[in-house]
């Protein structure tokens, strides 16, 4: 299994531009999570999906952030317009419901720099 | 509400010495507890978990953790640390309710530095 796949691995953009981060979860996993990691705030849960449906988006910082999961094998996190304070590492993780312990499998992350 | 505290930002240990990374939690009901490790420029990797049963849980890379209900702690331990154990360690908790079925609460992380 290839694990959780994220693209791009690195993204550098200018303030005001639209940024789209992509995630392919592990096949068969029903849950998908988006996290943001910064030195100041640590690891924050932004949103998570169950069977492609958003369950909890209370961690999404503001309307500039949106996430979609059009099918079981693909999700996007979009920032429009981007701001320098959005600079962070964004992780996608997936988890199977067959494991009640809810172990999560993380992707390698996308390092976003907004200039 | 559930929460996790990792009281140490950094733990320094010499190679070959025992390693302990502390974690305390607050949650309603019996918790599900986890440890993850993050190496530089990598995603988090699962180390071990406590669900129920034996309070001593063994995981990957020689790590173990002890669940202590009275002290609401779940400290990570390794009898003999390696330089390659240098990484960022996260404790996480989930309350066993359907409302929070998917949601893990992570601690702030503890940086472990193992010196040769």
HADDOCK unambig.tbl for C-alpha pairs under 7 A between the chains (distance, minus, plus):
assign (segid A and resid 42 and name CA) (segid B and resid 108 and name CA) 5.66 0.50 0.50
assign (segid A and resid 43 and name CA) (segid B and resid 106 and name CA) 6.98 0.50 0.50
assign (segid A and resid 101 and name CA) (segid B and resid 32 and name CA) 6.66 0.50 0.50
assign (segid A and resid 101 and name CA) (segid B and resid 51 and name CA) 6.55 0.50 0.50
assign (segid A and resid 102 and name CA) (segid B and resid 102 and name CA) 6.78 0.50 0.50
assign (segid A and resid 106 and name CA) (segid B and resid 43 and name CA) 5.57 0.50 0.50
assign (segid A and resid 106 and name CA) (segid B and resid 44 and name CA) 5.70 0.50 0.50
assign (segid A and resid 106 and name CA) (segid B and resid 45 and name CA) 6.82 0.50 0.50
assign (segid A and resid 107 and name CA) (segid B and resid 43 and name CA) 5.56 0.50 0.50
assign (segid A and resid 108 and name CA) (segid B and resid 42 and name CA) 5.12 0.50 0.50
assign (segid A and resid 108 and name CA) (segid B and resid 43 and name CA) 4.39 0.50 0.50
assign (segid A and resid 109 and name CA) (segid B and resid 43 and name CA) 6.00 0.50 0.50
